[in-house]
Amino acid sequence: MSTRIDFALPAGRAARPGEFTTPRQLKDWLKQLPLANVKESHSALADCINSLNELSITPLDRLKMLELLREPVAIIQQESSKRYWNRPIPLAPSEAAAWHATVDLWQVMSTAYRHCWQGVLDGDVEVAEFEALVAQRTQFYQVQVLREHVLCRRAVSLRFWQTMLSDYKVIRRTQVHAIKVKDKHNRQTGLSSCDASLAHALLLHLCDPWALSVRQLLWVDHLLERLSLRATFSDSYPFEAESLPIGFNAEYPEIPGAFSEDRMRPGAYVLVIDDIIKSLRKRIKALRSGVSPAELNLGEDMPSEGAQTLLKWIYRSWRFKPGVREHVRVVESLPAACSLAYGIEQMYQVLEGKPFQQPDAVRPVSARSLAQQELFGHQRSTGIPASPARPELEHWQIKDISEQGYRLARTQGEARLSQHQLLLLCSDQAKPVLGRIRWLRQQSDGVIEMGISLVSGTPQGVACQTSGTHQFSNQFSPVLLLNHGNSLDEAELILPAGWFKQARTIEIMIAGRIHPIRLDTLAERGVDFDRCTFGLALPISQF
């Protein structure tokens, strides 16, 4: 090659006693690896690969050893990641440690294949025929780093894209970008390429992943193993493309995004996914006509309705032009900050201006209290301080507001957050409003951002008691009443998660009166609440 390409990898060292230098030694060691002990095996594999990255061995032996390591690494990583999937963010210390260890192992695998790639670029004849393979493997493990970030609702840093796009510049220069290689970790086709790996990363990044659940993201990731092979990268602007023009400049790497014609300079590439868009359209049409997801190679773990919803989601994400919003942002007189209340009990306290207490008419009197009344003429204080009338709320910055919700950010705070969690937004300029978390993301600098969808109705704190079931005590609990008008016939209830059961009878106390009601229809189920409609269990003249 006319110009030498150097990845600036550290110089190798001689092997120490006990380190593996041949594929046979590694294969024998892997037979003894206790895969059932995830933590121990994960640490052992990380140590092994880190040592391999330091050793001075031939590129071919290194490649053979890495191919042996792929399967056990995949198994252990899958089990390790279950420790933090579907967890609130920010992660607990033990969960964060597991996440960092998982990401680090994907990263060292990418670095290990980059060592092999450097051997190819340096002219090693033994691995020259595997140039496309080692380049694809390097990209593949970078995709796994991105995938792990997305599944944990964390944004990757600019440095990640700089590394991946700089690698792609080398791939284009060596003209191996479109060569398909065998990859058994592609569960759909068993094939992949450098173009497919980069397209997989871009499309996963651009499907608005922060609003999807872990199950949905895994389904999209699985689908991309097939669809990404249909993507191509063009060095000329696709004027006739019907999809969103997404591009980047490999000479000046930055976070990929919408690309305009005037940015097409040497080193610039645009992702062309027209074939993917057509495939999505055909699959959506087939699902509507009653074809099962399995017949369309969409797997069997997602029902037809869910698969159709997700296909429409990613179709809109990849197809539509940037800047088009369903709801226009309102920026005039934007308040700088708001406060959030978490949990129904804290929301009740904010709305009613006092902590929740058992109603006097139904407050149970214990035997101890009766004895104190008889001995002392009064009940002794428990010594437990009363809760403040207004709890201490967490402060968030308001980034923008639309007709349907808010985009908020915080730089510090202790509350852990989950998608579809219920919140009460309070500000000095308006009455408190209810919202749910629609999307959630933690930036690389630790800042947490989220999108809030507003829940229609005026919230009110009321007391609620379940009836006719042994699963709950006979005491009252705080719940929220959502008023949509002047009549209770139009109102809804927000109950703690798991309380809703169709036709269950409960009692609510409004203005000192207890009214039996019957739960009718579940309108929404969040991670910490059930929102439902209700009707009167007994006829009454008025409330």
N, C-alpha and C positions, 0 to 999 in steps of 0.2 A: 504494500500500500504506500502511496506517495506521502501521506502524512500519518505519523504514528498517533494513535489514540490511547490515552493513558487515563485510567480511572482513579489514579492516585491511591492505590491500595497499599497497605503497609507491606514491607519486605518480609518474606517468610523466614522462619527459624527452623532449626533442627528439632527433631522429635525428642521428647523426654521419655523416660521409662514409663511404660503403661499406655502411651498414646498410640492410636491406630494410624498406620501409614499405608495399609493395603486394604482393598475391598474385602479380602477373605477374613482379615482380622475383625473388621467392622461387622461383617455378616455373622460371625460367631458370637460377637458381643450382643448383637440385636436379638439373637435367639434367647438370651438370658434376661432381656429387659422386662421388668414386671409391669406390663401395660395396665394391669388391674389397679395398680397404685399410681394414680394420675399425677399426684404432686411429685413423687419421687422420680417417675419416668420423665416428667417434663423437665425437671432440673438436670437429670442425667443427659438428656438429648441436647439441652441448651449448652451444657459444658462441652459435650462432644463436638458440636458444630462450631462453637467459638474456638476450640483448640484446632479444629480442621482449618479454620480461616487464618490461623497463625502459622501453620506448618508450610514448609517448603517441600511440596511434592509435585509430581507431574500433573498437568491439567487433566489428562485422561483418567488417571487414578482418582483424582478429586471428583471428576464427573461421575464415575462409577459409584463412588461412595455416597454422593449426594442422591443419586437415583435410588440407592438402597434405603436411604433415610426418609424419602418422601412419604411412604405409606405410614410408618409409625408416627411421624410428625403430624400427619393429617389426623390420625386417630386420637392422639393425645390432645392436640389443639381443639378438636371438636368437643372433647369432654371438659377440658379446662374452661372453655368459653361459656359453658352452662352455668358457671359460678357467678356470672355478672349479667347474662342476658335477662331482659325484662325486669331489671332492678331500677329503682328510682335514681335520679342523678341529683347532686354528685354522688358517686359511688362511695360506699363505706370503705374504710381503709383496707380490709381484707379483699374486698371485691376489686378495688383499684389496683392492688398488688397483683391479683390474678390477671387483670386486663393488661397491665404493663408487661408482665411476663409473656403473655400470649403475643402481643404486638412485637415485642423484642425478638421472639423466636421466628416469626415470619420475616422480620427484617434481616436477621443473621442468615436465614436461608437465601434470601435475595443476594446478600453480599457474597455468600459462598459461590453461587452461580456466576456472579460477576468476576470472581477470580478465574473461573473456567473461561469466561468470555474474554478476559484479558489475555489468556493464553492463546486463544484463537487470533485475536487482533495482533499479537506479537509474532504470529507466524508459526505456531506449533502445528506441525503437520498431522500429529495423531488426533487432534480434536478439530481440525479444520472442517471436516465434513459435518460436524455437529454445531456449526455456528448459529443456524436458525434456532436449534433446540435450546442452546444455553441462553440466547437472547430472550426467547419466549419464556423460559423458566425464570429469568431475572424479572421480567415484567409480571409474570403470574404471581410471584410472591409479593410484589408491590401492590397488586390488586387485592391480595389477602389483607394487607395492612389497611388499605382503604375500607374494605368490607368490615373489618373488626371495629374501626372507628364509627362507621355508620350504624352498625348494630348496637353500639353503645351510645349513640346519639352524640358523638364527638366529631367536630370538624377537623379535617387534616390541615396541617400547616402549609404555608406557601412552599416551604422547603421540600415537602413531599412531591408537589407538582414539578418543582424545579428538577428534582432527581429523575422523575419518571419521564419528563419531556426531554431532558438532556440525553437520557438513554435512547429515546426514540430518534433523536437527531443522529446518533451513531447507527441505529438500525437502518434508517433511510440511506445513510451514506454507504453502508455495506450492502444495501439492496436485498435484505432478507425479511423485510417487513410483512410480505404477503405469503411467505412460504409456510404451508401447513405442516405441523409436526404432531406426532402421537402424544396424547396426554390423557392418561386414564383417569385423572382427576376431573376431567370434563365428563360428567356423568351423562350428558346428553348425546354427544357425538364421538367422544374419544379423540377429538382433534382440536387443535388450537393454532394460533399464530400470533405474531407480535401485534399486528393490526387488531386482531380480535381481543387480545388482552387489554390494549389501550382503549378500545371501544367499550369494552365491558366496564372499565373504570369510569370513563366519561359518562356513560348512560346510567350507571348506578348513582353517580354523583348528581346527575341532572333530573332524576325522577322524583325530586322533592322528598327524599327519604325520611326527613325529620317528622313527617306527618304519617308515616306508616309504622305498623307494629313490627316486632321482630319476626313474627310468623309471615307477615306479608313481605318483608324485606328478603327473607330466605327464599320465598317463592319467586320473587323478581330476580334474585341472584341466580337461582337455578334456571330460570327462563333465559337469562342473558348468556348462559353457556352455549345455547343454541343460536340465539339471535345475533350475538356479537360477530359470528362468523360471516354474516351477511353485510357487515359494515365495511366501508372503505374510507381511505383518507385521500383527499385530492389537494394538489398544490395550486389549483385554479378555482376561482369562486364559482359555486354551483348556482347559477342564476335560475335555472329551471327547477331546482329542488323544491319539493313541497314541504320539507321538514325544516325545523328550526336550525339555521346555520350556526353550528358550534365549531369554534376553531381555537388555534393557539399558534404561537411562533416559537419553534424549538430553539431558535437562536437567542431569544429573550424570554425564557420560560416564566409564565405566570399562571394564575388559576384560570383554567379554560372557561369560556363563556360565549355569549353571543358575539358573532364575528361579522364585521361589515366588509364591503368590497375594498374600501380604502386601506384596510390593514393587510391586504394580501401582498406581502413582500417576500424576498428569499427566506426560506425557513418556515414560512407559514403554511399550515394545513387545515383543511376543513373536513369535519366528519360528515360523511354522506350516508344517510340511513333510509333512503327512499324504499329500498326493498323491505326493511324492517317495518316501516309504517304500513306498507301494503299487507304484510303478513299479519300485523296486529288487526288491521281492518277486517281481513278475511276470518280471523279467529273470533272476533267479536260477533260478526254476522252468523258464524256457525253456531256459537253458543246460544244466540237468540233463537235459532231454529231448532234447538233441542239436542245438538251434538254434545256429548259428554266431554269434560276437560281431558280425560285420559286419551280419547280418540284423537285429540288435537296436540298430543305430546305436551300437555300442561300438567301432568301428574295426577295423582289420585287423592292428594291430601287437601285439596281446596274444592269446595262445592262450586257448582256451575255459576250460581249468582255471585259468589265471592270472586271467582276467576274473571267473570265479566266486568265486575267493578274495578278490579285491579288493572285489567287490560285497558279500560277506558282511562284510568288514572295516568298510566305511563304514556298512553297515546297522546293525551292532552299535554303532558309534560314535555314530550319530545317533538310534538308536531306544531304547536302554536307559536306565533311570533312573540318575542319578548316585549314586555311593557304593557301587555293586555291584561287587565284585571277585571274580574267579575264585579267587584265593588270598588268604587273610587275612594281613594284615601282622603280623609279630611285633615288638613294641616293647619287650618286657621285656628288661632287661639289654642294651640296644643299645650296642655299642661305638662310640666316638666317631669312630674313623678306621681306615683300613687302608692297606696299601701294595700297589702294583700292579707286576707284572713284565710286560714286553712282549717278544714274540718268543720263539721256541722255545729259542734258545740261552740267553737270560737266564733263562727258566723252568727249563731244565735245571740251570743254576748254582744257582738257589735250592733246587730240590728235592734235588739231590745234595750241596749244600754245597761244591762245588768247580767250577772252570771245566771245560768240556768239553775233553778231550784225546784224541788218537788213541790207541787201545789199543796197548800195547807190542808185542804179537804181530804187529800188522799195520802198525806205523808205518814208513813208507818211509825208507830211508837214502840220502841223496844222495851223489853222487860227491865233493862238497866235504867232507861229513862223513867219508867214508872216508879222504880225503887228510889231514884234520886228525888223525884217529886214528892214521894211520901216522907222521906227522911228530912229533906232540906227545904221543902216548899217550893222548889224550882229545879230545873234541869241544869246540871253543871256544864260549863263550856268545854268543848272538845279540845280547845287549844289550837285548832287548825285555823290559820288566818283566812279571812274571806278573800275571794278572788277580786281583782280590781274590776271596776265597772266597765272599763274598756281595756281589752288585752293589748299587749304590745305587738304591733303588727310589723311585717317585714316590708321594707321600702324597695321599690323598683323604679327604674327609669322608663318613661314612656317614649318609645322611638317613633311610632306613628299610630294613627287611629283610622279605621275605616268604618263604614256603616255597620259592619258585622262583628267588629272586634278590635283588639289592641295587639301591638307588638311591643313586648316589654323586655328589659334587660336588667341584670343585676351583676355587680362586681364582687359582692360579698353577701353572705347569708348562710344560715344553717339548714333551712328547710329543704328536704329532699322531694323531688317532683317527679310525677309520672304523667304520661300521656293520658288524656281523658280524666284528669283529676279536676275536682270542683274547687273553685276559688270565689272569694268575694272581693271585688275591687272597690276601694274606698279612696276618694279624693275630696279636697276642700271645695271643688267647683261643682260637684254633682252628688246625687244620692248614691248609696252603695248599689252595685249591680252584680249579678251572678255571672260567672263565666266558666268555661271548661278549657283545659289545655288542648289545643288542636295539634300543635307541633312543638317540638322541644329540641334544643341544640346547645351543646357546650363547646365554646370556642377553644382553640389551642392555648389561649392565655388564661383560661378558667372562667371567662365571662359566660353566663348562662342567658340565652335568649329563648323566648317562647312566644307563640301566637295564641291569643285567647279568643275564642268564639263566645259571644254573649248569649246568655240564656234569657229568652223573652219572659216578661212577667215581673211583677214587683214582689221581692222576697219579704217574708214575715216569719219571725220565729214563733213556733207554737210547741206545746207539749203533746206528746203522743204516747199511748199505751197500747200494747198488743193484747188481743183477747183470744181466748179459746186455744191457746197453745202452751205447751210446757217448755218451749225453747227460750222463752224470755221471762224475766221477772215481772211482777205486777207493778213495778214502779214506772213512772213516766220518764220519757227520754226526749231530748230536744230534736225537733225536725224542722223543716222549712216548708212554708206554704207559699206557692207561687200564684199570686193573684193576677188574672188576666182581665178582670172587670169588677163590677160591683157584686156579682153573684158567685157563691161558692161552686155553683154548677160549672163554672168556667175555670176553676182553679185546679192546680196540680200540687202534688206532694213530692218533696225530695226527702227520701229516707236513707238511713245508713245502708251501705252495700249489703245485699243478701236479704234484706227485709221483705222485698216484694214477693208476694205469692198471690196469684189471681184468685179473687173472691175471698181473700182473707179479710176478716173483720178486725178493725182497730178502733181506738178511741182517740180523738184529738180534743184538746181544751182550747177554746177561744173565748176571750173575755170572761174567764171564770166559769164557763159552762162546758160540760163534757158532752161530746156528740159522737155516737157510733157511726163509722163509715165503712164502706166496702171498697177494697182496692180492685180496680177494673182492668186497666191496660198498662203495660210497661212501655213508656215512651222512650226511655233511654237508660242504659246501664253504663256507668263509669267505673273507675277503679275503686272509688270510695263512696258511691251513691247510687240510688235507684230513683229515677224520676217517673212518676206514674199518675194516671188519672184516677179519680175515685167517684163514688156515688154515695148517697145517704143510705145507711143500713136500715133506718127507721124513719117513717114519715114524720116531719115536724113542721110547724107553721112557719117558723123563722129562726134565724141564727142570731 
